[in-house]
Amino acid sequence: MNTKQGVQGDVSMNGHPSTEKLGVLVVGFNGAVSTTYVAGLLSVRKGLSTPVGSLAELGTLPFAGSNGSATTIPIREALPLAKSENLIFGGWDIRDESLLEATRYADVLQDKDIAPIADELQALRPMPGVFDSEYVRNLRGEHVKSGESKFSLMEQIREDIRSFKLTNNLDRVVVIWCASTEVYIEQSASHQTIESFEEGMRQSDPNIAPSMLYAWAAILEGAPFLNGAPNLTVDIPAMIALATRENVLIAGKDFKTGQTMMKTVLAPMLKARMLGLNGWFSSNILGNRDGEVLDDPGSFKTKETSKLSVLDYILDTDENPELYSDIHHTVRIYYYPPRGDNKEGWDNIDLFGWMGYPMQIKVNFLCRDSILAAPIVHDLVLFADLAQRAGLGGIQEWLGFYFKSPMTTAGHKPEHDLFIQRDVLHAKLREIMQKLPQISIAHAESEVSG
């Protein structure tokens, strides 16, 4: 097959060509993940680096031909993704400083990588954020909005989105949460319906967190919302109902980067080989602002709940109780400032095999948290925009590949196996491909057969 047969040029979906500019609004614009992402993409634009870790930029889409043969097409050629050079960045933060200052403060990238893009970073500055220290107790906000109610704050966010689109002559915007983990919140009465949520905002209900205001505003403005933290945020009935009513895409939650990514690879291996598991102890040390936030028990509980759920779903205890009915699963995160963004994850896995004999697996993953998260942000922005242009609204389970706690539609069990998630992602991209007049699966198959 000629792999250059993918979608090229000015391809329109729902009246929006891929060559149009796409706005990317980041909550937590001056944070480590956001600055690493923006700086990295600016570097890619200049030809100074490669977008390593991005499926959208480097991945391929597999196809099976009618004669049993198979081939792949680069995802960038198969689908009309927004072009990296057409992304326009903006966002909100509680610190008023340029992205250049923020990138240097995050201390993820070396100066040799920052210097060539310093002017572009200096020109970017966040809008004031919505912040309440009750939800992120170890941070203090200096660059924040004020309003008579949470409804008023939400309306200010809507106006920010409209102004950003108008100023930059944009038709499309994606909003993504890259800010800190909020304290643990359970669903309440205000979260149940659109009407109860709106009334809750007017009454400044404490069960409505700042992240929810961003999500509500984004949906009302027709902008897909992606939740990169384990906050409850869009995982409530009212938010799902609004996204469904407005036909706006939502997805989350909590970017799957280091230790949990390893679990979604190793746990399926244990299950595939019918090996038993007695316990899995996970420990992390992290020294960036995320580590500082998670040093608060309220925020840690939100993260812990997200990280603990993975094994419960991958290893079906009802199906194989003799192997997985009594697993001791522990997760610990320690704030250790000297380590900075270079997170270290230790895992001790106690498994057993034939005749119950014990074995162990030890994993020591010295990863860079923001380096792993940046390409996730990029893929989610591009795929969410593509899906929105294809008319896909509401919860998008197929984006679960990128999240620790994938959102699902009612009655669906979340999938955590990384490779099954990748297959689901590929299947949805092929489905979107079928919506395009320029190329179809049938055409791809005919090329394979030929």
C-alpha positions in Angstrom: 0.0 0.0 0.0 1.1 3.6 -0.7 1.2 5.0 2.8 1.0 8.5 1.4 -2.7 8.0 0.6 -3.7 9.4 3.9 -5.6 12.7 4.4 -3.6 15.6 3.2 -4.0 19.4 2.9 -7.1 21.4 3.8 -9.5 18.7 5.0 -12.8 19.9 6.3 -14.8 18.2 9.1 -18.1 19.9 10.1 -16.9 23.0 8.2 -13.6 23.2 10.1 -10.5 22.6 8.0 -7.4 21.2 9.7 -5.4 24.2 8.6 -7.4 26.5 10.8 -5.8 27.7 14.0 -6.7 25.8 17.2 -6.7 27.4 20.6 -5.3 25.4 23.5 -6.3 26.8 26.9 -4.5 25.2 29.8 -5.6 25.4 33.4 -2.3 25.6 35.3 -0.6 27.4 32.4 2.6 28.1 34.5 2.9 24.6 35.9 5.6 22.0 35.1 3.5 20.0 32.7 2.1 22.9 30.8 5.5 24.7 30.4 7.2 21.5 29.4 4.5 20.8 26.8 4.5 24.3 25.3 8.3 24.7 25.3 8.6 21.3 23.7 6.1 22.0 20.9 7.8 25.4 20.2 11.1 23.4 19.9 9.5 20.9 17.5 8.2 23.8 15.4 11.8 25.1 15.0 13.0 21.6 14.1 15.1 21.4 17.2 13.5 18.3 18.7 11.3 15.4 17.9 7.8 14.9 19.6 8.9 11.6 21.3 6.0 9.9 23.1 3.3 11.4 20.9 1.2 8.8 19.1 -0.5 11.5 17.1 2.8 12.7 15.7 4.9 9.5 15.5 2.3 6.6 15.7 0.7 4.5 12.9 -2.8 3.3 12.4 -3.1 -0.4 11.6 -5.5 -1.8 9.0 -6.5 -5.3 8.0 -7.0 -6.0 4.3 -9.8 -8.2 2.9 -7.3 -10.8 1.9 -5.9 -11.2 5.4 -2.9 -8.9 4.8 -2.2 -5.9 7.0 -0.6 -2.5 6.7 -0.3 0.7 8.6 -0.7 4.4 7.8 1.0 7.2 9.8 -1.7 8.7 12.0 -0.6 12.2 10.9 -1.3 11.2 7.3 -4.4 9.2 7.9 -6.4 11.9 9.8 -6.9 15.7 9.5 -5.3 16.5 12.8 -4.7 20.2 13.6 -1.2 21.1 12.6 1.3 21.8 15.4 2.2 25.1 13.8 -1.4 26.2 14.0 -1.8 25.7 17.8 -2.3 29.0 19.7 -1.6 28.7 23.5 -3.2 30.5 26.4 -4.5 29.6 29.8 -5.0 30.5 33.5 -2.7 30.3 36.5 -2.6 31.6 40.1 0.9 33.1 39.5 1.4 36.1 37.3 4.6 35.4 35.4 5.6 34.7 31.8 6.0 31.2 30.6 9.7 31.8 30.3 9.9 32.5 34.0 7.7 29.6 34.8 9.6 27.2 32.6 12.9 28.1 34.4 11.2 27.8 37.8 9.8 24.3 37.0 13.4 23.3 36.4 12.5 20.4 34.0 14.3 21.7 30.9 17.9 22.7 30.5 18.7 26.3 29.5 20.2 25.0 26.2 16.7 23.9 25.3 14.9 27.0 26.7 17.2 29.7 25.1 16.2 29.1 21.4 12.5 29.6 22.3 12.9 32.2 25.0 11.2 35.0 23.1 8.1 33.0 22.4 7.8 31.9 26.0 8.3 35.4 27.2 5.3 36.6 25.2 3.0 34.1 26.9 1.3 35.0 30.1 -1.7 33.5 32.0 -5.1 35.0 32.7 -6.0 35.1 36.4 -7.2 31.8 37.7 -10.1 30.7 39.9 -8.6 29.4 43.1 -9.6 28.5 46.7 -7.0 27.2 49.1 -9.7 25.0 50.6 -9.3 22.7 47.6 -5.5 22.9 47.2 -4.3 23.5 50.8 -0.5 23.6 50.2 -0.6 26.4 47.6 -1.4 30.1 47.8 -2.9 32.1 44.9 -1.7 35.5 44.0 -3.2 36.0 40.5 -6.8 35.1 41.1 -10.3 36.1 40.1 -12.9 37.4 42.5 -16.7 37.2 42.2 -19.8 37.4 44.3 -20.5 33.7 43.7 -19.1 30.6 41.9 -21.6 31.2 39.1 -20.0 34.7 38.6 -16.5 33.1 38.5 -17.7 30.5 36.0 -19.1 33.3 33.8 -15.7 35.1 34.0 -14.1 31.9 32.6 -16.6 31.8 29.8 -15.7 35.4 28.9 -12.0 34.6 29.0 -12.7 31.8 26.4 -14.7 34.1 24.2 -12.1 36.9 24.4 -9.2 34.4 23.7 -11.0 33.2 20.5 -11.8 36.7 19.4 -8.3 38.1 20.0 -6.7 35.2 18.1 -9.4 34.8 15.4 -10.1 31.3 16.5 -13.1 29.1 15.7 -12.1 26.2 17.9 -10.6 25.8 21.4 -9.7 22.9 23.6 -9.5 23.3 27.4 -7.3 21.0 29.4 -6.7 20.8 33.2 -3.0 20.6 34.0 -3.3 22.2 37.4 -2.9 20.7 40.9 -4.8 17.8 42.4 -7.8 19.1 44.4 -8.9 17.6 47.7 -11.1 14.5 47.7 -14.8 15.2 47.0 -17.7 12.8 46.7 -20.8 13.4 44.7 -23.4 15.5 46.4 -26.9 16.8 45.6 -25.6 19.7 43.6 -23.8 17.3 41.3 -26.9 15.4 40.1 -28.6 17.6 37.5 -27.9 20.7 35.4 -30.4 22.7 37.4 -29.0 21.6 40.8 -25.5 22.4 39.7 -26.4 25.9 38.4 -28.2 26.6 41.7 -25.2 25.2 43.6 -22.9 27.7 41.8 -25.2 30.6 42.6 -25.2 29.5 46.2 -21.4 28.9 46.2 -21.8 25.3 47.3 -18.5 24.0 48.8 -19.0 20.7 47.0 -18.4 22.6 43.7 -14.6 22.8 43.2 -12.8 25.3 41.0 -12.0 22.6 38.4 -15.8 22.1 37.9 -16.2 25.8 37.1 -13.7 25.6 34.3 -15.3 22.4 32.9 -18.8 23.9 33.0 -17.6 27.1 31.3 -15.7 25.2 28.6 -18.7 22.9 27.8 -21.1 25.9 27.5 -18.6 27.5 25.1 -18.4 24.4 23.0 -14.8 23.6 23.9 -13.8 20.0 24.7 -12.7 19.6 28.3 -9.9 17.2 29.3 -9.2 16.4 33.0 -5.5 15.6 33.6 -5.9 15.3 37.4 -7.8 12.8 39.6 -10.3 15.5 40.6 -14.0 14.6 40.5 -14.6 17.5 38.0 -16.5 16.1 35.0 -17.2 12.7 36.5 -20.6 13.8 37.9 -24.1 13.4 36.4 -24.7 17.1 35.9 -21.5 17.6 33.9 -22.2 14.5 31.8 -25.7 15.7 31.1 -24.5 19.1 30.1 -21.8 17.7 27.8 -24.4 15.4 26.2 -26.9 18.2 25.8 -24.3 20.5 24.2 -22.7 17.6 22.3 -19.3 18.6 23.6 -16.5 16.1 24.3 -15.3 15.4 27.8 -12.6 12.9 29.0 -10.5 12.1 32.0 -9.2 11.6 34.5 -5.6 11.8 35.7 -2.8 11.5 33.2 -1.3 8.0 33.1 2.5 8.6 33.2 5.0 6.7 35.4 4.1 4.1 38.0 0.5 3.5 36.9 1.6 3.1 33.3 3.9 0.3 34.4 1.0 -1.4 36.3 -1.2 -1.4 33.2 1.5 -3.3 31.4 2.7 -5.7 34.2 -0.7 -6.6 35.7 -2.2 -7.8 32.3 0.9 -10.0 32.0 0.2 -11.7 35.3 -3.4 -12.2 34.3 -2.5 -13.5 30.8 -0.2 -16.1 32.3 -2.6 -17.0 35.2 0.0 -16.1 37.8 -1.3 -15.2 41.3 -0.7 -12.0 43.2 -0.4 -11.5 46.9 0.6 -7.9 47.1 1.8 -4.8 45.3 3.5 -2.1 47.2 4.1 1.2 45.3 6.2 4.1 46.7 6.9 7.4 45.0 9.2 10.3 45.8 8.6 13.6 44.0 9.9 17.1 44.6 8.0 19.4 42.3 4.8 21.4 43.0 2.7 18.3 42.4 4.6 16.6 45.2 4.1 19.6 47.5 0.3 19.5 46.8 0.1 15.8 47.4 1.8 16.2 50.7 -1.7 17.3 51.9 -3.8 14.3 53.0 -6.9 15.7 51.2 -5.2 15.9 47.8 -3.3 12.7 48.4 -6.6 10.8 49.0 -7.8 12.0 45.6 -4.6 10.7 43.9 -4.6 7.5 46.0 -8.1 6.6 44.9 -7.1 7.0 41.3 -3.9 4.9 41.5 -5.5 2.1 43.6 -8.3 1.5 41.2 -6.1 0.1 38.4 -5.4 -3.4 39.8 -9.0 -3.9 40.9 -10.2 -3.6 37.4 -7.4 -5.4 35.5 -7.4 -8.4 37.8 -10.9 -9.7 37.9 -11.2 -11.3 41.4 -14.7 -12.7 40.7 -13.4 -14.6 37.7 -10.2 -15.9 39.4 -10.6 -15.7 43.2 -7.9 -18.3 43.9 -5.4 -15.9 42.2 -6.6 -12.4 43.1 -9.1 -12.5 46.0 -6.7 -11.3 48.7 -4.3 -8.7 47.2 -2.6 -6.2 49.5 -2.3 -3.1 47.4 -0.5 0.0 48.9 0.4 3.3 47.4 2.6 5.9 49.0 3.8 9.3 47.7 6.5 11.3 49.5 7.3 14.9 49.0 11.1 15.1 48.6 12.2 18.6 47.3 15.7 17.6 46.2 14.3 15.3 43.5 12.3 18.0 41.7 10.4 16.8 38.7 12.5 13.6 38.5 10.0 11.2 40.1 11.2 7.9 41.3 8.8 5.0 41.6 9.6 1.8 43.5 7.3 -1.2 43.1 7.6 -4.5 45.0 5.3 -7.2 43.5 4.7 -10.4 45.5 3.4 -13.0 43.1 3.0 -16.8 43.2 3.1 -19.6 40.6 2.9 -23.3 40.2 2.0 -25.1 43.5 1.8 -21.7 45.2 5.6 -21.0 45.3 6.3 -17.3 45.9 8.2 -15.0 43.6 8.9 -11.3 43.4 9.3 -8.5 40.8 11.1 -5.3 41.7 10.7 -2.2 39.6 12.6 1.0 40.0 11.4 3.6 37.5 13.4 6.8 37.5 11.2 8.8 35.3 10.6 12.5 34.5 7.0 13.3 35.3 6.4 16.3 33.0 8.5 14.7 30.2 6.0 11.8 30.2 3.0 14.0 30.6 3.7 16.6 27.8 3.1 14.2 24.8 -0.1 13.0 26.5 -1.3 16.6 26.6 -0.5 17.1 23.0 -2.2 13.9 21.8 -5.3 14.6 23.9 -5.6 18.2 22.5 -5.3 16.9 18.9 -7.6 13.9 19.2 -10.2 15.8 21.2 -10.3 18.5 18.6 -10.6 15.9 15.8 -13.4 14.1 17.6 -15.3 17.3 18.3 -15.1 18.2 14.6 -16.4 14.7 13.8 -19.5 15.4 16.0 -18.5 13.2 18.9 -19.8 14.6 22.2 -20.1 13.5 25.8 -17.8 10.9 27.5 -15.1 9.6 25.1 -14.1 6.2 26.6 -11.5 5.6 23.8 -9.3 8.3 25.2 -8.9 6.1 28.3 -5.5 5.1 27.0 -4.1 8.3 28.5 -5.7 8.3 31.9 -5.3 6.4 35.2 -9.1 6.5 35.9 -10.8 6.4 32.5 -14.3 7.8 32.4 -17.0 5.4 31.1 -20.6 5.7 30.0 -23.3 4.2 32.3 -22.9 0.5 32.9 -19.5 0.2 31.3 -16.5 -1.2 33.2 -13.4 0.8 32.6 -10.6 -0.8 30.7 -7.1 -0.4 32.1 -4.9 -2.9 30.1 -2.7 -0.5 28.1 -2.6 -2.5 25.0 -6.4 -3.1 24.9 -6.8 0.6 25.4 -4.5 1.2 22.4 -6.6 -1.1 20.3 -9.7 0.8 21.3 -8.0 4.1 20.5 -7.1 2.8 17.0 -10.6 1.5 16.4 -12.1 4.9 17.2 -9.6 6.7 14.9 -10.5 4.3 12.1 -14.2 5.1 12.8 -13.5 8.8 12.6 -11.6 8.1 9.4 -14.8 6.7 7.9 -16.5 10.0 8.3 -14.1 11.7 5.9 -15.0 11.9 2.2 -11.4 12.0 1.2 -10.5 8.5 2.5 -12.3 5.5 3.9 -11.4 2.2 5.5 -12.7 0.5 2.3 -10.2 2.6 0.3 -7.4 1.6 2.6 -8.4 -2.1 2.4 -8.5 -1.9 -1.4 -4.9 -0.5 -1.4 -3.9 -3.4 0.8 -5.5 -6.0 -1.5 -3.9 -4.3 -4.5 
